[in-house]
């Protein structure tokens, strides 16, 4: 009998690889089904039976893959938020070495990218959290994780570059609020801003609110830079 490097029989190793691949495929198909079904029917209106049918799996398979509809919603949202980044640290790495004005402009670009992917998920969480305390807890955790990313980005802005009287914690809170899901909902969904309009508004507003004159705040509010 031949064994692999871990000492397992090779035929068992092949079976494990096939099983792992099937599980990943099932989870992925359920995520794709969730994106369509949640968007069309909302969280409350989407049943596990509907989700399983859309993914071409059984209801027990859905529970084995994700555990619950709530966990599937969480997986859907995390995928939308992360995009190609594997972690918040990975997302923060795109800001390495940037001076303050460019750093805030890049933050606005990142938020606009995420908002396009995550807008439906944000609305689902907001609506579902009103009736489900576990989803409300998930939503709060996701919001705090988002603030953590903002903290990583703003922590590297020198204190001297911040607006007069603005502490670093207040700067983080200010950016977190300006570039929030609620702001996206107000400007894009309700007022009809295009994605680039939203991005440019964030660039102007973040710089004006956070940076001291001479650090990219002055002269940019009218230019859209």
Secondary structure, DSSP 8 states (H G I E B T S, - for coil): --B-TTS-BHHHHHHHHHHHHHHHHHHHHHHHHHHHHHHHHHHHH--HHHHHHHHTS-HHHHHHHHSSHHHHHHHHHHHHHHTT-SSHHHHHGGGTT--HHHHHHHHHHHHHHHHHHHHHHHHHHHHHHTT-HHHHHHHHHHHHHHHHHHHHHHTTS-GGGB-TT--HHHHHHHHHHHTSHHHHIIIIIIT---HHHHHHHHHHHHHHHHB-TTTT-TTTTTTT-
